[in-house]
Structure formats: structure tokens, C-alpha cells
Amino acid sequence: MEQDRRQSGTYRFNSISFYLNGKARSLDLPPGITTLDLLTKQLHLYGTKCSCNEGDCGACTVVIAYPDEDNIVYKAINSCLYPAAKLHGKHLITIEGLGTPQNLHPIQKELLEYHGTQCGYCTPGFVMSLFALFASITHPDHESIMAALEGNLCRCTGYQSISQAAAELSQKHDPASIVPDFCRRVEPKLFNFKQKAGEIERTSSSRYLIEHYLQPENLDELKAQLAKHPDAKLIAGGTDIMVQVNIQRQNFSQLIDLGEIAELKQIKRQGDGIHIGAAVTYSQVMDSDIIKHDLPSLVKLCRLIASTQIRNFGTLAGNIANASPIGDSLPLLLVYQTKLLLSSQQEERIIELQDFFWAYRETALSAAEFIREIIIPLPPQDAFIKTLKTAKRKSVDISSLASACRINPDGKAMLALGGIAATPVLSKVFTREFSPSADWAALAKKVAAEFSPLSDVRGSAAYRTQMIINHILQYREAYHG
């Protein structure tokens, strides 16, 4: 039947309702269409720009508003990677909603005043990133401004003028003057939104790379859909899957989106450790008081992953399930002795993270099974835990080498490495030979000799070998410092 559907050009369209720049909209969307394509190809709103189409440049940045507990939050996202079906029940704000040539928004006025634009192609993305920041924080400092803009690239203006404009905005404005009245009018409607998303079967002359985009509302629906479509690809944030669609033109028969399931969006402290749901984003990890108190190294690590836009919908569980050997979070999670709660319609089981990775991008997940929770046992309060990442630039870059080190008060130690083999690995040599009085330089050379690193565009084998040594020596300085 699936073969017949592909030949006939019949697809399952997603029926969603949302708000766009203050106005209610109901649309039937081709399966898996991105928010960027929705804006430019269907709604003919061209202010949001396409440049890289893989979440690197920020030109496509838009803002979504939605309820988070008792608040409405405003989050910048990369519209090129954000499936439009996720907009259901949210408020999408684009550059067209913020101002006109006759009545500029305060952010636009300051960028103009400080000459923060030349060709203007990237400017809408900068405006929207600043809008999300100033809608959320009163008088942000320079560090917060730079963090908000790290996912936006400009090729002609230079960042100093943009930074100056943002600093002026921080002095003059607060959320009350930044958030337009139409946004405030929509906020109560978002809290009261009850309408369910739907589907409709349509025949189309266009070919879509995704044939069916499913949106379960709870765990039971997710399990049932996976049982029916055991070969379906799971999507939480979609920051990797949508790159495969946009750049590699990869086809998916079914994508099952678990990103909106409430049961998977929780962070809890329980007797066996911290439980992080599979739909919890990096930003939620960074904002969690539980994580800040009990797992501060994880907060610091998330700050090094991608950009604010990506962290606002990318997930920690997605980084694990993706099973890339250069997944930034994986070495730290290994030394945290992380466990995974895997779930299906038939059973639930707990597995050690180190047993989850079988080979390059191959994992222990069975058909119709998904990661439900990440479980991190609480480390000793005075344990030394630190993680390092080597990349060509500080933000929005994939690591050449990532590592994490843990030394417990009793002297037991662990070192995990990513980017040197087909899977993230734990060093047996470091665990066996470490002692508080060890010769770290000699130990670093022994650990480096334990592995045969790969060579690729991000670094040669010799470079990675030297980085292993350098990371260990940096851990020495931090441990003794």
C-alpha cells in the first residue's frame, strides 16, 4: 500500500491551527514541510531568508511563542529545520510582524541608527534573535547578547555595530516596550488553546520527501504508532533529521514527532538520580534549577552545543539517539554513568549508556522502541567532573574531539572521548592507571597510544592524538588548581 501511495502521489497532510503575527491561521500542510518553506513558498512572506538551510547561519531565524508552565515564552528558532507541523497551538512571529518602513520596531531603529546592516540579507535573522532575547530578559548584559547572536552570521557589516545597537537597546528598553501589542493579545489565547491537530489525505502533483508526519499527543499514541510503523524515524527537535531532508534530499516514509508529548518534557529528581525526558530541549536543561544544582557540568556543556536557536528545540535524547561519535554530550554522559529508559508497547527496560552504542550510528534500540528518559545518577558532591570540546570555532561547530573526565573522592577515575572512533569510548588505561599522585604527562601519552583516531576534514589522526594529550593535561591543571 505504501508503494501505491508513492506512485499515486498521495500523502497525509497535517491540519494545524496557529497564530501568525497576531492572526489565527488554519492550514493543511504537506508532510514535513519546514517553517521556512511554509513562509516563503506557501504564504509568500519573504522577509525570512534562506542561506545555508541547515541551521548554521541564522538568516532564517523566527520566533515562536507558547505556554511553558505559567508563562508565555518567546524562543528564537531556525525555521529551515523546524517542521511547520510543530507550530500547532503556537504563535509564529516573523520580521513582517515587527515593523514597517513607516513605523520601525525599536530593534530595527537601533540597527539603523548604528549602521548595523549593509546588504541586509542577514538582518531579519539578527532582528528576530534580538527580539526573542529582549522579550525574555530585562536589560541583558553583553554576555547574554553575544550568546543570543552566536547563531547569526553576517558577511558584510561587521559585528561591532550590531553589538553597539544591542547594547543601546538593553539600556533603553525592556519586554514591555519590545513585545508588540498583538503578541500580548494572543498570549491568553495560547493558554486556552484546545484544538487538536489533524490529518487529511491528499493527492499532489508535487513530490515530498516525507510522506507521513505523525504527531502523537501522549505516550500511548506514540507506542501504538511505533507498533504500526516499526521502521518509522523518530524526531524530537529535528535538528539533524531535517538537515538530511534539506541537504541530502533523503526520503522518509514516516516521521513520528515525540517533541510535543507532555510526559517526555519533564525533568525530575528521583531516588536513582535525575530523570530527563526525551523531549527536553538543551535550553530547558540549561534553565533547570535541578540540573544547575546537581549537574552543573551538563549546563556548561549545553552552552557549547550549537546555537541558541538550535538549543531551543534540539534535545539531549536526540543527541544520544543520533549516535554520532562526535555527539557533544556523549563523553560527559558516559562519565556521569548515565542510563537510558527504553520503552515500547511491549516492555520497558533500562540500559547503560555505554552499552547503547554498538557501531557507527548503530544502537541497542529495537524496532518500535524509543528513548523515554535519560537517567543520571547523582555523583558525589565533591567529585571532579569536567568536559572539554575542541572545535574550529566556539559556537555552532562540530567538535574535532570532545572529552570528559571524572575523578571521585576515593580516587576512582574515568575518561571518555568522542571523535576518535566509530562510537564514543571510555579509556581503560586512564581508569586502570590513574591515581591522585599519577604522572599525568606519562598517563596522557599512554591514553593517546590506546586509540587509533580517525582522520577526516575536522582533524588528522595525529592532530586528534595530540588533542587527547592536551585535554588530559588541561584536566590536570583543573584538578590540581
Summary of the structure (lengths in Angstrom):
residues: 481
radius of gyration: 23.1
end to end distance: 64.6
largest distance: 70.3
contacts: 1609
relative contact order: 0.09
helix: 37%
strand: 25%
